[in-house]
Amino acid sequence: MGLILPAALDIAPVMVPVTALCWILLMVGAMVTHGRLGQFKLVMVNSICLVLAAFIAGDTSQPEHGPSGR
């Protein structure tokens, strides 16, 4: 919800990359934990979530350009 609603409702959209960064840190911790427990399938699931969060964080942290695209 924290990755979707702020941008969709235009309420504190600055929170989207912050939330995505926190999600990335959470997924790194989950990957370490699942790896230590030998749950390698869940490590892969966490890595997919991490990549999606990194994409959202990178995409939303870019400054918006005007109609000219410069």
Secondary structure, 3 states (H helix, E strand, C coil): CCCCHHHHHCCCCCHHHHHHHHHHHHHHHHHHHHHHCCCHHHHHHHHHHHHHHHHHHHHHCCCCCCCCCC
